[in-house]
Amino acid sequence: MNELEIKLFKPMDESKRILLDSMGLENIYYYTLYVQPIVSLQYDSLIKKFEFLFRAFDKFDKVISPLEIFSEKRTHEDLKKLDLLVFENAMSLLSINKDSLCDAYMASINVSEASIEDSSEYLDNIEQIRIDYGIEPKNICLELTEKAYDGIGEFTNKSLLLKYFLAVDDFGSKHSATGLVLHGLLNSIPEGMADHIIVKLDMFYVKNLDNSTVIYSDIIRGVYHTFLGFKKYKGLKLVAEGARDLESTMGLKSNRVDFVQSFFTGEPMEFNENYKQPIYSKKVPQLSFDFE
């Protein structure tokens, strides 16, 4: 743990301490938000795209798994409170570091199934928080959990009319319903707003595309080609998660995947004035990724 984290997150604000304790999360000693870059493959773009990741630590400075924090044992109300906690902290960090961000940056923030189901309440709350911190909706992408289905149509329509971007997380994962994408979300997009939609392919498919030893390899390729088929929606963007090396990254690029998010192109890191966005260079793709 470094001095910056101690200064920003310890001691914890009393209201946040009470909130976490009420959810049975007494083991969280402090928390922070990391970001992982989302790198463009098709454009020499200086736009900074990244996903906020909630990271919590115990008193021994050990990471507490997000699966434990956002587990199924959390109540509907607990998940909504955690969503707002993350959103408000993200807005605070964006506001503090505004001078180092270009106008066209995009920050992805995860949204649970509970907040999606109660879309009016969630969107009313984040609108007030966003306005208080002076952040524009065009700079925010709400990343929808792959577990969501109930309320997805209403959430999609309302959030797009508010000018937020939307991403469908982990398409094809064991938790996701393809119907969520095909019916609930795509059928609810206001006319002319497909360019506000992002579909993210689960890393399992990216890592196993060329692995003939994996059971159901034909299904893996089938899901991948279904994912590529979303390009027919004019303006919709594709993100592939989990590219392991330059070869697999170049393969995604050749299939017109727009962005990649992986440890190869950028590990999660602290978000502050020193944050650097990796930039894919079309001029020397065989060498490396440049940094802004």
Secondary structure, DSSP 8 states (H G I E B T S, - for coil): --HHHHHHHSS--HHHHHHHHHTT-TT--EEEEEEEE-EESSS-----EEEEEEEEE-TTS-EE-HHHHT-TTS-HHHHHHHHHHHHHHHHHHHHHTGGGS-TT-EEEEEE-HHHHHTHHHHHHHHHHHHHHHT--GGGEEEEE-TT--TTHHHHHHHHHHTT-EEEEEEETSTT--HHIIIIIIGGG--TT-GGGEEEEE-HHHHHTTT-TTSTTHHHHHHHHHHHHHGGGSTT-EEEEE---SHHHHHHHHHTT--EEESTTT---EE-STT---EEE-SSSTTT-EEE-
